[in-house]
Amino acid sequence: MNPVLGGGLALWLLIGCGVAVALHRAGHDPATTMLALGCWPLFVHTLHESPAGSTPYAARITGSLHRLSQAATAAGEDPGDLDTLRQSLRDADERLGRIDALLREDPQEPALHTRRAEAAHGIELALGDLAAIRLQFALMSVDSADPSAKPAEALSALRARLQVARELRG
């Protein structure tokens, strides 16, 4: 192989890797990030955009659940079904996105500001709980003899709490 061609191909793939990582961190789906490896010039313009249908906490929710799953796997535990938890968090995030849209139309409405603050606070609490549960899984992977680490129970309690909140909102 021609060294210039080989170097050019390596540079192309290196740039593609950088674009793919940036897209992943911005919350784009895995298929988009994988396509960016080879077709990165088509995706460069999306680096400064939010993913379509993006909501205020979409990237953080996806990242938190992914890291939780990784920590559980490293601890040799099954995190269980994360789909219901993911859906509850996404529903809350979509409500927050709708409130944001209403605020763009009427930024002076105090009730909307109150609702937004409450919704954001609830999501922040749930993300904090996910981080704490992830830490418990991580500690289990380091010291599996720790009897105080019960991340599976904490995860079930979080699921139940989010489900109740979801049902109360109708």
Secondary structure in CASP SS format (residue, H / E / C, confidence):
PFRMAT SS
TARGET T0000
AUTHOR 0000-0000-0000
METHOD secondary structure of the structure
MODEL  1
M C 1.00
N C 1.00
P H 1.00
V H 1.00
L H 1.00
G H 1.00
G H 1.00
G H 1.00
L H 1.00
A H 1.00
L H 1.00
W H 1.00
L H 1.00
L H 1.00
I H 1.00
G H 1.00
C H 1.00
G H 1.00
V H 1.00
A H 1.00
V H 1.00
A H 1.00
L H 1.00
H H 1.00
R H 1.00
A C 1.00
G C 1.00
H C 1.00
D C 1.00
P H 1.00
A H 1.00
T H 1.00
T H 1.00
M H 1.00
L H 1.00
A H 1.00
L H 1.00
G H 1.00
C H 1.00
W H 1.00
P H 1.00
L H 1.00
F C 1.00
V H 1.00
H H 1.00
T H 1.00
L H 1.00
H H 1.00
E C 1.00
S C 1.00
P C 1.00
A C 1.00
G C 1.00
S C 1.00
T C 1.00
P C 1.00
Y C 1.00
A H 1.00
A H 1.00
R H 1.00
I H 1.00
T H 1.00
G H 1.00
S H 1.00
L H 1.00
H H 1.00
R H 1.00
L H 1.00
S H 1.00
Q H 1.00
A H 1.00
A H 1.00
T H 1.00
A H 1.00
A C 1.00
G C 1.00
E C 1.00
D C 1.00
P C 1.00
G C 1.00
D C 1.00
L C 1.00
D H 1.00
T H 1.00
L H 1.00
R H 1.00
Q H 1.00
S H 1.00
L H 1.00
R H 1.00
D H 1.00
A H 1.00
D H 1.00
E H 1.00
R H 1.00
L H 1.00
G H 1.00
R H 1.00
I H 1.00
D H 1.00
A H 1.00
L H 1.00
L H 1.00
R H 1.00
E H 1.00
D C 1.00
P C 1.00
Q C 1.00
E C 1.00
P H 1.00
A H 1.00
L H 1.00
H H 1.00
T H 1.00
R H 1.00
R H 1.00
A H 1.00
E H 1.00
A H 1.00
A H 1.00
H H 1.00
G H 1.00
I H 1.00
E H 1.00
L H 1.00
A H 1.00
L H 1.00
G H 1.00
D H 1.00
L H 1.00
A H 1.00
A H 1.00
I H 1.00
R H 1.00
L H 1.00
Q H 1.00
F H 1.00
A H 1.00
L H 1.00
M H 1.00
S H 1.00
V H 1.00
D C 1.00
S C 1.00
A C 1.00
D C 1.00
P C 1.00
S C 1.00
A C 1.00
K C 1.00
P H 1.00
A H 1.00
E H 1.00
A H 1.00
L H 1.00
S H 1.00
A H 1.00
L H 1.00
R H 1.00
A H 1.00
R H 1.00
L H 1.00
Q H 1.00
V H 1.00
A H 1.00
R H 1.00
E H 1.00
L H 1.00
R H 1.00
G C 1.00
END
